[in-house]
Amino acid sequence: MPPDGGRDEAVGATSGSSPRPPVPALPAGEVFTALGTSRRGLPTARARATLERCGANELPRAGRRAVWRQLGAQFTDLFAVVLIVASGITFLAYALEEPREVGTLQLAVAILGVVVLNAGIGFAQEYSAERTAEALEAMVPHTCRVLRGGERLEVPARELVPGDVVVLEAGDAVSADCRVVEAHELAVNNAPLTGESNAVDRTADPVATGPPLEARNCVFMGTDVVAGSGRAVVFATGAATEFGRIYRLAAAAPRQKTPLQLQVASMARRVAGAALAIGALMFAVRLPTGESPVTLFVFALGVMVALVPEGLPATLSVSLAIGVRRMARRHALIKQLLAVEALGSTTVVCTDKTGTLTQAEMTVTQVWAGDAPHSVSGVGYEPSGEVADVTPIREVLRVAGLCSNARLVPPTGPREHWRVLGDTTEGALLVAAAKAGLDLGAEEAAAPRVTEFPFDSARKLMTTVHKTGAGYQACVKGAPGELLARCTEVEWDGRRGPLSGADRAAVVAASDALASQGLRVLAVARRELDGPRPAQEEAESALTLLGLVGMLDPPRPEVTDAVATCRRAGIRIVMVTGDHPLTGEAVARRVGIVRRPDPVVATGARLDAMDDEALDALLAQPSELLLCRVSPEHKMRVVTAFQRRGEVVAVTGDGANDAPALKHADIGVAMGASGTDVAREAASMVLLDDSFASIARAVRLGRAVYQNIRKFLVYLFSHNIGELVPILAATFAGFPLVPISAVQILAIDLGSDVLPALALGAEPPEPDVMERPPRSRRERLFSAPVVGRILFLGGIQAVCVTAVFFWHIDASGIPFDDFTKDTPAYQEAITMVQAGIVLSQFFNALAVRTDRQSILKVGLLSNPALLAAGGFGVALMAAISYLPPLQAVFNTAPLDAADWAVLTGLGTVPLLADEARKAWLRRRAERQKEGAQR
Ligand code: ATP
């Protein structure tokens, strides 16, 4: 039967609502023929042809909202509705007015303009965020291991075809519907299909046909392998899978808002309420001036609209999205926006060792078999190097090599290197065996594998059972402590005997000696068996110890700096490793996680003996902490304990059983290159390069995002004070007209506010962002210093523009009551107020760029987008002042050079005052530091 017809053809299922593949009922051996394939998998050319015929193994994309719907949704949010209503009322006022004021019509149109502009920004932002999310998703490779023509290959999951033989291991996502043909303790989590999240065992034996999902010898697309290993033949791909069947084009899940977004949204609502109240107040206080109620109402409405921070949520989303994009460029993919915020306040990072702190480029450098250690030369995975005196350690390397699932891949091009497919620890063993001249292919042929008890990081052992000429043999390797406890004999240099107390001590001493050089140590053992299918306990007891293997995994060069940066940033780094305490400590010292002579090294066994209180006390000690020989369950417990102490915890993980800790932590960090699919799914951030340095960089960017949000909040809110105060002052001074009209305020909001706010949201991190302690989790966005700064900058701005207005009015010598809208002095004065705000906002944007540092230190010109946005605002203001059509709209007048000079001078006042404030803050901080040192 051809393997290429998708489910129905391939398995000859009956059509109908619940077709039942007969594959479950077949013995494993017959499955291959039934699906038109063989144990060696499909030949590559056939697989390619099949792919072309039945299409990629993909599901139709989850319904993306139609563009017009997305755009339409922008007009239905709270602010948009408020503004549309306001605009409607203004149109109505215009219609009812007698005589009709063109200014009212302009205001109505301007408010609609605000709505359209906001919708445009919101739409563009959402649209690009969706594209970014898709692009980021595509950056995490989704591959699976298959046999093609007898060779083990890694192929993109979308290229799987019916008939492919897939190799499954714990942590893999199942990428198609498959019939299991080989299972070693294989268990899957079918929750995505059945809703039950228990691990369910899989077998290779035939089962009676029944509902497809109940076939215990099938695995299904969308589920995960949680334990064990095995092989399975694909019988359905893409939409023909069970997952494809139940997959609905459900509307995209509602986008979750992060606490920060919620905080800003609720604050924006409050400000909107306040704006409404201020609008009403304006109406009330200006009523006695004798202006017509309609004019006053329209004016109050305009003030209210101007004060509503309509652009704020969109600006916030943009700056979060910029953070996400920047992190992606630095190899950290954010899966949940929440992580951007949490990253900025991270206080503890619990990090793995292998691959994150080290290069995961394992090289066996020492092998020990009862005598002096034998050194192995050569680096990387190229199997060329010398082994000192092979004979005594030959058996160690043979057994270790047989008990491995990795494969060495030779370079395919001149610039390529030897690679390992699978576990690098095992790859290193294969390389060492090759260096010792062993032909593992021949050894495997002489002793074919019949069963396997896969490695798991809780047991820290792996066993394979082989059929030899004389019977059956178990090859076991694992952590020395765990393995030694299961040994009763030793075989060193061909001599076999009982394992004495002295032998045990010698093994421990040799293992410690290797570990204290920072080597990862594995012990290797063997035993004879009667049958091919022993219980795991039987295969892993009464073992004969053969020797130890020590492998080097050099630290990543960039990690030392990253660790030092995190220390300066007040972030605690806790190494969590399954490795030996001595290995862990040696590596931790090399990368700077441990610097003092007395780090606290707690093992998994010690953690087990502690109750929660004792654990809390351990974590409360300020000392350097290493957790060694721990399992993923310990990791979870430690994360929870840190969180109990109020810490914001980032934790790394790669294995399937790291998933709970990854989910529970504030930031779960999965490895993109070496991690399992399950870990990547559970994490909120994926590191493309697996490096600790990427975590440090992401924290830095996370902090910068938060700082930037504060910057544009200060920027946006301070000018509102500059707009309101002159109006209040004019009212109380008894001036009959307003110093700035509603349309002018809107022009400021649209012309000089939105773009610089966006540019502030894209500011690069300040140089000292990693020199400060983490932000407290409880800290509100509108903290006292933020509000203080808004009042400080806004207050100075307000005083300046109010002074400019009255100075100009006074200079004209006209009594207050004689002023009308058309008085040239009035037109000039309001133009100056508007231009004054625009110019001081230009300098204000520069001031808020830094918290404490002088702007000169980060460079006045270092954010060109901000300068361009500010420049645009000033150019627009000049146009409003000089172009007759705009003069007609805004009731403005041309300013002369002296006016501009005065306004520019006044505009710099907030910047200069803020520089003085920052200098004072810096000096105070220095004095405090000196005081603390004394
Ligand atoms: P790290 O912090 O270095 O990433 P880990 O937590 O991933 O370590 P494990 O991979 O669980 O640690 O390894 C724990 C111990 O198990 C190792 O020190 C080693 O002795 C042993 N070990 C590791 N990989 C294998 C394997 N494939 N087969 C047998 N034993 C192994």
Boltz pocket constraint, residues with backbone or C-beta under 6 A from the ligand:
constraints:
  - pocket:
      binder: B
      contacts: [[A, 351], [A, 352], [A, 353], [A, 354], [A, 355], [A, 403], [A, 423], [A, 425], [A, 426], [A, 455], [A, 456], [A, 457], [A, 458], [A, 460], [A, 461], [A, 462], [A, 477], [A, 478], [A, 479], [A, 480], [A, 520], [A, 521], [A, 522], [A, 523], [A, 576], [A, 577], [A, 578], [A, 579], [A, 580], [A, 630]]
      max_distance: 6.0
